[in-house]
Amino acid sequence: MKRESLKKILKILRKWWLLLAVVLFFIYLMFFDRNSIMVRMEYKHELDSLKEVLQDYKEQIKSDSMQIEELRNSRSAIEKYAREKYGYKHPDEDIFIIKKDSVE
């Protein structure tokens, strides 16, 4: 009985071996190859996140370029920037810096 079922299986395999080989090859390519679907999805996710970072950098560059242009053209903008960022003051002024404690 086992022998007859084995012969049937071999007969079917002889008839469909090429199709079976092609299907197994595609399964291997889809899941086990170094360019599998999972790897491609990871690459796509990484690419999307890098595009978002690139967009953030472009916006930052645009903002910084506008600020630089403003500082080149206006003396009052330079004075305001120096006072806000570096705490510069006139000799006859007193400046009080208030720092807020962050609550954890």
PyRosetta script that sets phi, psi and omega in degrees:
from pyrosetta import init, pose_from_sequence

init()
pose = pose_from_sequence("MKRESLKKILKILRKWWLLLAVVLFFIYLMFFDRNSIMVRMEYKHELDSLKEVLQDYKEQIKSDSMQIEELRNSRSAIEKYAREKYGYKHPDEDIFIIKKDSVE")
pose.set_psi(1, -44.8)
pose.set_omega(1, 178.6)
pose.set_phi(2, -64.8)
pose.set_psi(2, -38.4)
pose.set_omega(2, -178.4)
pose.set_phi(3, -64.0)
pose.set_psi(3, -39.2)
pose.set_omega(3, -179.9)
pose.set_phi(4, -68.2)
pose.set_psi(4, -40.8)
pose.set_omega(4, 178.4)
pose.set_phi(5, -67.1)
pose.set_psi(5, -35.6)
pose.set_omega(5, 176.7)
pose.set_phi(6, -65.4)
pose.set_psi(6, -39.4)
pose.set_omega(6, 177.1)
pose.set_phi(7, -64.4)
pose.set_psi(7, -38.0)
pose.set_omega(7, 178.2)
pose.set_phi(8, -64.2)
pose.set_psi(8, -43.6)
pose.set_omega(8, -179.9)
pose.set_phi(9, -63.5)
pose.set_psi(9, -43.9)
pose.set_omega(9, 178.8)
pose.set_phi(10, -64.1)
pose.set_psi(10, -36.6)
pose.set_omega(10, 178.9)
pose.set_phi(11, -65.4)
pose.set_psi(11, -42.2)
pose.set_omega(11, 178.4)
pose.set_phi(12, -66.4)
pose.set_psi(12, -40.9)
pose.set_omega(12, 179.8)
pose.set_phi(13, -65.3)
pose.set_psi(13, -37.8)
pose.set_omega(13, 177.6)
pose.set_phi(14, -62.8)
pose.set_psi(14, -34.3)
pose.set_omega(14, -177.0)
pose.set_phi(15, -78.1)
pose.set_psi(15, -37.8)
pose.set_omega(15, -172.5)
pose.set_phi(16, -114.4)
pose.set_psi(16, 20.7)
pose.set_omega(16, -174.5)
pose.set_phi(17, -63.1)
pose.set_psi(17, -37.3)
pose.set_omega(17, -178.3)
pose.set_phi(18, -67.6)
pose.set_psi(18, -45.3)
pose.set_omega(18, 178.2)
pose.set_phi(19, -62.3)
pose.set_psi(19, -42.7)
pose.set_omega(19, 178.1)
pose.set_phi(20, -61.9)
pose.set_psi(20, -41.9)
pose.set_omega(20, 179.2)
pose.set_phi(21, -64.1)
pose.set_psi(21, -41.6)
pose.set_omega(21, 179.2)
pose.set_phi(22, -65.6)
pose.set_psi(22, -43.2)
pose.set_omega(22, 179.0)
pose.set_phi(23, -62.9)
pose.set_psi(23, -45.0)
pose.set_omega(23, 178.5)
pose.set_phi(24, -63.6)
pose.set_psi(24, -37.2)
pose.set_omega(24, 177.6)
pose.set_phi(25, -63.2)
pose.set_psi(25, -44.9)
pose.set_omega(25, 179.2)
pose.set_phi(26, -67.1)
pose.set_psi(26, -36.5)
pose.set_omega(26, 175.8)
pose.set_phi(27, -62.9)
pose.set_psi(27, -42.3)
pose.set_omega(27, 177.1)
pose.set_phi(28, -60.8)
pose.set_psi(28, -45.6)
pose.set_omega(28, -179.4)
pose.set_phi(29, -64.9)
pose.set_psi(29, -37.5)
pose.set_omega(29, -176.1)
pose.set_phi(30, -73.3)
pose.set_psi(30, -34.1)
pose.set_omega(30, -171.1)
pose.set_phi(31, -118.1)
pose.set_psi(31, -26.7)
pose.set_omega(31, -171.4)
pose.set_phi(32, -114.7)
pose.set_psi(32, -12.7)
pose.set_omega(32, -178.9)
pose.set_phi(33, -75.1)
pose.set_psi(33, 164.1)
pose.set_omega(33, 179.9)
pose.set_phi(34, -71.2)
pose.set_psi(34, -15.7)
pose.set_omega(34, 174.9)
pose.set_phi(35, -109.0)
pose.set_psi(35, 39.8)
pose.set_omega(35, -176.6)
pose.set_phi(36, -71.1)
pose.set_psi(36, 174.5)
pose.set_omega(36, -179.4)
pose.set_phi(37, -61.9)
pose.set_psi(37, -40.8)
pose.set_omega(37, -179.2)
pose.set_phi(38, -63.3)
pose.set_psi(38, -42.6)
pose.set_omega(38, 179.6)
pose.set_phi(39, -65.7)
pose.set_psi(39, -41.5)
pose.set_omega(39, 179.1)
pose.set_phi(40, -64.0)
pose.set_psi(40, -38.3)
pose.set_omega(40, 177.6)
pose.set_phi(41, -66.0)
pose.set_psi(41, -38.5)
pose.set_omega(41, 176.6)
pose.set_phi(42, -63.8)
pose.set_psi(42, -42.8)
pose.set_omega(42, 178.1)
pose.set_phi(43, -62.5)
pose.set_psi(43, -40.9)
pose.set_omega(43, 179.7)
pose.set_phi(44, -64.3)
pose.set_psi(44, -42.6)
pose.set_omega(44, 178.4)
pose.set_phi(45, -62.7)
pose.set_psi(45, -43.6)
pose.set_omega(45, 178.6)
pose.set_phi(46, -63.9)
pose.set_psi(46, -40.6)
pose.set_omega(46, 179.0)
pose.set_phi(47, -63.7)
pose.set_psi(47, -42.6)
pose.set_omega(47, 178.7)
pose.set_phi(48, -62.4)
pose.set_psi(48, -42.8)
pose.set_omega(48, 179.4)
pose.set_phi(49, -67.0)
pose.set_psi(49, -37.1)
pose.set_omega(49, 178.0)
pose.set_phi(50, -67.9)
pose.set_psi(50, -33.6)
pose.set_omega(50, 176.0)
pose.set_phi(51, -65.7)
pose.set_psi(51, -38.0)
pose.set_omega(51, 176.9)
pose.set_phi(52, -64.6)
pose.set_psi(52, -42.4)
pose.set_omega(52, 178.3)
pose.set_phi(53, -63.7)
pose.set_psi(53, -41.5)
pose.set_omega(53, 178.2)
pose.set_phi(54, -61.0)
pose.set_psi(54, -42.4)
pose.set_omega(54, 179.0)
pose.set_phi(55, -63.7)
pose.set_psi(55, -40.4)
pose.set_omega(55, 177.4)
pose.set_phi(56, -62.6)
pose.set_psi(56, -41.7)
pose.set_omega(56, 178.2)
pose.set_phi(57, -65.2)
pose.set_psi(57, -39.0)
pose.set_omega(57, 178.1)
pose.set_phi(58, -62.9)
pose.set_psi(58, -41.0)
pose.set_omega(58, 177.9)
pose.set_phi(59, -65.6)
pose.set_psi(59, -40.4)
pose.set_omega(59, 178.3)
pose.set_phi(60, -64.5)
pose.set_psi(60, -41.1)
pose.set_omega(60, 178.1)
pose.set_phi(61, -63.2)
pose.set_psi(61, -41.7)
pose.set_omega(61, 179.4)
pose.set_phi(62, -63.7)
pose.set_psi(62, -43.8)
pose.set_omega(62, 178.8)
pose.set_phi(63, -63.3)
pose.set_psi(63, -44.6)
pose.set_omega(63, 179.8)
pose.set_phi(64, -66.0)
pose.set_psi(64, -37.7)
pose.set_omega(64, 178.7)
pose.set_phi(65, -63.9)
pose.set_psi(65, -40.6)
pose.set_omega(65, 177.8)
pose.set_phi(66, -64.8)
pose.set_psi(66, -40.6)
pose.set_omega(66, 179.3)
pose.set_phi(67, -66.5)
pose.set_psi(67, -41.0)
pose.set_omega(67, 177.7)
pose.set_phi(68, -62.8)
pose.set_psi(68, -43.1)
pose.set_omega(68, 179.3)
pose.set_phi(69, -63.0)
pose.set_psi(69, -39.7)
pose.set_omega(69, 178.1)
pose.set_phi(70, -65.7)
pose.set_psi(70, -40.5)
pose.set_omega(70, 179.4)
pose.set_phi(71, -68.2)
pose.set_psi(71, -30.7)
pose.set_omega(71, 178.3)
pose.set_phi(72, -70.2)
pose.set_psi(72, -31.6)
pose.set_omega(72, -171.5)
pose.set_phi(73, -97.7)
pose.set_psi(73, -16.1)
pose.set_omega(73, -172.7)
pose.set_phi(74, -133.1)
pose.set_psi(74, 125.1)
pose.set_omega(74, 178.1)
pose.set_phi(75, -70.6)
pose.set_psi(75, -35.0)
pose.set_omega(75, 179.7)
pose.set_phi(76, -67.5)
pose.set_psi(76, -31.6)
pose.set_omega(76, 177.4)
pose.set_phi(77, -68.5)
pose.set_psi(77, -36.6)
pose.set_omega(77, 177.2)
pose.set_phi(78, -64.8)
pose.set_psi(78, -44.5)
pose.set_omega(78, 179.8)
pose.set_phi(79, -63.6)
pose.set_psi(79, -42.8)
pose.set_omega(79, 178.9)
pose.set_phi(80, -62.4)
pose.set_psi(80, -44.0)
pose.set_omega(80, 179.9)
pose.set_phi(81, -63.6)
pose.set_psi(81, -43.9)
pose.set_omega(81, 179.8)
pose.set_phi(82, -64.3)
pose.set_psi(82, -39.4)
pose.set_omega(82, 178.9)
pose.set_phi(83, -67.1)
pose.set_psi(83, -43.4)
pose.set_omega(83, -176.3)
pose.set_phi(84, -73.3)
pose.set_psi(84, -43.5)
pose.set_omega(84, -173.2)
pose.set_phi(85, -85.9)
pose.set_psi(85, -39.6)
pose.set_omega(85, -170.8)
pose.set_phi(86, -114.4)
pose.set_psi(86, -2.3)
pose.set_omega(86, 177.5)
pose.set_phi(87, 71.8)
pose.set_psi(87, 26.2)
pose.set_omega(87, 178.8)
pose.set_phi(88, -67.5)
pose.set_psi(88, 152.5)
pose.set_omega(88, 180.0)
pose.set_phi(89, -150.0)
pose.set_psi(89, 163.5)
pose.set_omega(89, 173.2)
pose.set_phi(90, -77.4)
pose.set_psi(90, 156.9)
pose.set_omega(90, -176.8)
pose.set_phi(91, -59.0)
pose.set_psi(91, -29.3)
pose.set_omega(91, -176.3)
pose.set_phi(92, -97.5)
pose.set_psi(92, 13.9)
pose.set_omega(92, -177.9)
pose.set_phi(93, -106.3)
pose.set_psi(93, 154.6)
pose.set_omega(93, 170.7)
pose.set_phi(94, -117.1)
pose.set_psi(94, 135.5)
pose.set_omega(94, -178.9)
pose.set_phi(95, -121.7)
pose.set_psi(95, 133.7)
pose.set_omega(95, 177.1)
pose.set_phi(96, -113.7)
pose.set_psi(96, 122.2)
pose.set_omega(96, -179.9)
pose.set_phi(97, -104.0)
pose.set_psi(97, 122.5)
pose.set_omega(97, -178.9)
pose.set_phi(98, -107.0)
pose.set_psi(98, 121.4)
pose.set_omega(98, 178.4)
pose.set_phi(99, -109.4)
pose.set_psi(99, 134.8)
pose.set_omega(99, 178.7)
pose.set_phi(100, -93.4)
pose.set_psi(100, 134.4)
pose.set_omega(100, 176.3)
pose.set_phi(101, -79.0)
pose.set_psi(101, 137.2)
pose.set_omega(101, 177.4)
pose.set_phi(102, -85.8)
pose.set_psi(102, 135.1)
pose.set_omega(102, 179.7)
pose.set_phi(103, -92.6)
pose.set_psi(103, 127.9)
pose.set_omega(103, -178.1)
pose.set_phi(104, -92.7)
pose.dump_pdb("model.pdb")
